């Protein structure tokens, strides 16, 4: 993200109040129940295997087994309240789901994204039986200082991260080998939970590549996805002084639903902030448009 003085950084705190009403049912299973109470024998009986490479403090570069890219979800503050934003992260190739969850707990590279999971939490194991992914975390996972809406989004943060390889899968959370049950004083996770509607929980514009802090060559190709009004995605590129050096717009594949977009821009060597935003036909009446940015160096 841009680090120039001209940009005010968004700060998301664990006690933030989410204004979007849809988040009040995010903690439930995919049938939009108020709590995660759908029973599943496989979720409570699936064995978990230790995942030594999934420590939050261990990066993919520290392993000797190779790495693979995964999508890891974090929390960002938007005009609609707290939403999920994602980063492309490199994790150990032998257990990418566990590695992605560990990266989720450890925190984002992008300083505008955050996580409210306790960073002392360890990933004890991840298994999948059919379309149920069972995630076993250490007891530290029970500690989080969040309200009910923030807790609901924490549930979806883990579900989205754990199911990035199979978005229709469900997630059962175990803590020290036992069903999680009541968590954070606000939600109950006793059965498998599926992804909530992305329009309810994700930020509406997202840069996937380049990644935060990347060094790239020109021309720079920017890609991501967006749920955009009339599929229009405005973009700008700012230099290290905050001056706009290029701007334009591109189109997502579809309007009003998450679909991919991309554009290419020629840039001289230097440090830049690439910015995409919601198109705003209301002229600001609906609140400040959602913006996603990446800081990159062009070699």
JOSUL-V462951 format. One line per field, one symbol per residue. ss: DSSP state (H for helix, E for strand, - for the rest). psi: psi as a letter, one per 20 degrees, with the letter a starting at -180 (. if undefined). burial: b if it has 9 or more other ideal C-beta (glycine too) atoms within 8 Angstrom, else e. A space follows every 50 residues. Layout:
ss->???
psi->???
burial->???
This chain:
ss->--------------------HHHHH----------E----HHHHH----- -HHH-----HHH----EEEEEEEEEEEE--EEEEEEEEEEEEHHHHHHHH HHHHHH-------E--------EEEEEEE--EEEEEE-HHHH-----HHH HHHHHHHHHHHH-------EEEEEE--EE-EEE---EEE---EE---HHH HE--EEEEE-----EE---EEEEEEE--HHHEEEEEEEE----EEEEEEE E-------EEEEEEE----EEEEEEEEE------------EEEEEEEE-
psi->qpjqhipppppprhjqppiphhiijhirrijlqhrnjpqohhhiipqqqq mhjjphiprhiirjjrrqqrppqapqprhjaprpqqqoqprpihmhgghg gghghhrqhpiiqrqjqoiipqohqprpockoppporrihiiopnqaggh ghhgghgggggijhiniirrpppqokiqpgcppkjhrpnirqprprphhh iqqiqppgqrrpjqprqqqpppqbrqnqpkjpnqqqpqaijjpphqrbqr prhqqjqpqqrqrpppqrqapqpppqrqqniikihjrpqppqqppqpp.
burial->bbebeebeeeebeeebebebebbebbbbbbeebebbbbebebbbebebee bebbbbebebeebeeebbebbbbbbbbbebbbbbbbbbbebbeebbbbbb bbbbbbebebebbbbbbbbebbbbbbbbeeebbbbbbbebbbebebbebb bbbbbbbbbbbbbbeeeebbbbbbbeeebbeebbebbbbbbbbbbbebbb bbbbbbbbbbbbebebebebebbbbbbbbebbbbbbbbbeebeeeeeeeb ebeeeeeebebbbebebeebebbbbbbbbbeeeeeeeebbbbbbbbbbe
